[in-house]
């Protein structure tokens, strides 16, 4: 399919394909001028970036096209809603660009750019001019990791680590491999969806994967496919290339209104991901992030979609957990019945919460943990001071 003004290179793609990045809406002729004027106000607040390959996946004749919803700004993003740091990541920032929330896992925010910008991004604050949470110098983070032997997992994120130069990414991975207690390195990346040729055309990057993803200490690609339409032949080839060069691949994505809030869509994507060796890992409940109101799905509806999804397909396609990345930890949604919502701390910031079961009254309008009311006989005191804090309403 050829889109007016954008010629997608999906069917005839070669290994050395290079995408053309687009940073201004006036470069996209498919957006009517009357809409563009409004949407440009959105991009003044929340940055826009895409490329010709990804824009070529859009069916511009469909006003509700899911890829369009994912990448093209919406005026509703300017609604006053949520906050920029919805999970209070600042509270677990132990050094510049270093987050340490769980004992064995550290995040290195090593890049402040993505291949394109998802409109529902929970870290959109990182791409604002006044933000300096990300650092190009990870030496402080590496020193912190060396000094804390309980850290066995390091996630490179930001931003997208695969958008860094291969030389710099290799230097970081090599430095981490010199730390004996770091067993797993994770790359959180949507580049396999945004630009599969980032992996396919770069033999040096492939060599880095082969060198440092060993039998004893693997590198994991935490891929980010949101919709089955992203699983093009080049994208599948990109995942195959990662697997061939020693990476373990899994997929995680949020539940997003208008994009994948449909069990037919999720089930199709989960089955295809398991077929290509990148099985589903987490399905996230959308964080209450500023600008994200048009993409939010209520928690009960999210559970219904997820529960129906995992009823379908093979066991490998149904291994995802439905979780909230709350300030206090990863809260798994276990079940919802007519009266109650059953949750459990899958991971937790504080030891006394790990594995804790929680029961709340069913609330079909709630979208986040802090909006729920504990069921009779159950308490919810997740913070160290034991006080209830409604951060979602801030």
HELIX and SHEET records of a PDB file:
HELIX    1   1 UNK A   25  UNK A   27  5                                   3    
HELIX    2   2 UNK A   33  UNK A   45  1                                  13    
HELIX    3   3 UNK A   52  UNK A   55  1                                   4    
HELIX    4   4 UNK A   66  UNK A   71  1                                   6    
HELIX    5   5 UNK A   75  UNK A   78  5                                   4    
HELIX    6   6 UNK A   89  UNK A   92  5                                   4    
HELIX    7   7 UNK A  124  UNK A  127  5                                   4    
HELIX    8   8 UNK A  139  UNK A  146  1                                   8    
HELIX    9   9 UNK A  161  UNK A  163  5                                   3    
HELIX   10  10 UNK A  166  UNK A  177  1                                  12    
HELIX   11  11 UNK A  191  UNK A  194  1                                   4    
HELIX   12  12 UNK A  197  UNK A  200  1                                   4    
HELIX   13  13 UNK A  203  UNK A  212  1                                  10    
HELIX   14  14 UNK A  228  UNK A  230  5                                   3    
HELIX   15  15 UNK A  233  UNK A  244  1                                  12    
HELIX   16  16 UNK A  263  UNK A  275  1                                  13    
HELIX   17  17 UNK A  293  UNK A  295  5                                   3    
HELIX   18  18 UNK A  299  UNK A  309  1                                  11    
HELIX   19  19 UNK A  315  UNK A  318  5                                   4    
HELIX   20  20 UNK A  351  UNK A  353  5                                   3    
HELIX   21  21 UNK A  369  UNK A  371  5                                   3    
HELIX   22  22 UNK A  391  UNK A  393  5                                   3    
SHEET    1   A 2 UNK A  21  UNK A  22  0                                        
SHEET    2   A 2 UNK A  50  UNK A  51 -1                                        
SHEET    1   B12 UNK A  93  UNK A  95  0                                        
SHEET    2   B12 UNK A  98  UNK A 102 -1                                        
SHEET    3   B12 UNK A 105  UNK A 111 -1                                        
SHEET    4   B12 UNK A 153  UNK A 158  1                                        
SHEET    5   B12 UNK A 184  UNK A 189  1                                        
SHEET    6   B12 UNK A 219  UNK A 223  1                                        
SHEET    7   B12 UNK A 248  UNK A 254  1                                        
SHEET    8   B12 UNK A 278  UNK A 284  1                                        
SHEET    9   B12 UNK A 321  UNK A 326  1                                        
SHEET   10   B12 UNK A 329  UNK A 336 -1                                        
SHEET   11   B12 UNK A 340  UNK A 348 -1                                        
SHEET   12   B12 UNK A 357  UNK A 361 -1                                        
END                                                                             
